Amino acid sequence: MIIRGSRDYTPANPLPVQEVRRALSEYILQDVDETTTTSVTYLGKENTDGTWLIVKIDESSDTSFRYANESNNESYITYATAWAAITSLTYATLENLTGL
């Protein structure tokens, strides 16, 4: 994840936990899907400027969290198109996203 500000944060120079929490707190929960994929919950979130974030919680073995946004899914520019394609999106760890 790269967040611009007084300094740049990258996987090699990680963002402090407080900043991650602040960035994620700006998203409002829009949708929850617990039925499309067995043992997987999708959380669809969007902030006030239209930036979207979808969280994939996979509980099939150990619980893992993966994230999708426009930075790793460039062809999905709106929340509606991304949510309609939740099983087709590319998911990554949070530190690999940009534009949060």
C-alpha positions in Angstrom: 0.0 0.0 0.0 1.3 3.4 -0.8 -0.2 6.4 1.0 1.1 9.8 0.2 1.5 12.4 2.8 4.4 13.9 4.6 6.3 10.7 3.6 5.6 7.7 1.3 4.7 4.3 2.8 5.5 1.2 0.9 5.8 -2.5 1.9 9.5 -1.8 2.6 8.5 1.2 4.7 5.2 0.1 6.3 2.4 2.3 7.3 1.9 2.5 11.1 -1.1 0.5 12.4 -2.9 3.7 13.4 -2.8 5.0 9.9 -4.2 1.8 8.4 -7.0 1.9 10.9 -7.7 5.5 10.0 -7.7 4.8 6.2 -10.0 1.8 6.6 -12.4 3.6 9.0 -13.3 6.0 6.2 -15.1 3.3 4.3 -18.8 2.6 4.9 -20.1 -0.9 4.8 -22.4 -1.3 1.8 -23.0 -5.1 1.3 -22.3 -8.4 3.0 -22.3 -11.7 1.1 -22.0 -15.0 3.1 -23.6 -17.3 0.5 -21.8 -17.0 -2.9 -18.7 -19.0 -1.9 -18.6 -21.7 0.9 -16.6 -20.6 3.9 -16.0 -17.1 2.5 -17.6 -13.8 3.5 -17.3 -10.7 1.3 -17.6 -7.2 2.8 -18.3 -4.4 0.3 -17.2 -1.0 1.4 -17.1 2.5 -0.2 -16.1 5.9 1.0 -17.7 9.2 0.3 -15.6 9.9 -2.8 -16.6 6.6 -4.4 -13.4 4.7 -3.7 -14.3 1.1 -3.1 -12.8 -1.7 -1.1 -13.9 -5.3 -0.9 -12.7 -7.6 1.9 -12.6 -11.3 1.4 -12.6 -13.3 4.6 -11.8 -16.9 3.9 -12.4 -19.4 6.7 -11.9 -22.6 4.7 -8.7 -23.5 6.7 -7.2 -20.7 8.7 -8.9 -17.4 8.6 -7.3 -15.1 6.0 -8.2 -11.6 5.0 -7.5 -10.4 1.4 -8.5 -7.1 -0.2 -9.5 -5.8 -3.6 -9.8 -2.2 -4.8 -9.2 -0.4 -8.1 -5.4 -0.6 -7.7 -5.5 -4.3 -8.3 -8.7 -4.4 -10.4 -8.3 -1.5 -12.8 -11.2 -2.5 -15.1 -13.7 -2.2 -12.2 -14.0 1.6 -11.6 -17.2 1.7 -9.7 -18.3 -0.1 -6.5 -21.4 -1.5 -8.3 -19.3 -3.2 -11.1 -16.8 -4.5 -8.5 -19.5 -5.9 -6.2 -21.1 -7.7 -9.1 -17.8 -9.4 -9.8 -16.7 -10.3 -6.3 -15.7 -13.8 -7.2 -13.6 -12.6 -10.2 -11.7 -9.8 -8.5 -8.0 -10.0 -7.8 -7.4 -10.0 -4.0 -4.2 -9.2 -2.2 -2.8 -8.5 1.2 -3.5 -5.0 2.4 0.1 -3.8 2.1 -0.1 -4.5 -1.6 -2.9 -2.1 -2.3 -2.7 1.6 -3.3 -5.2 4.3 -3.2 -6.8 3.6 0.1 
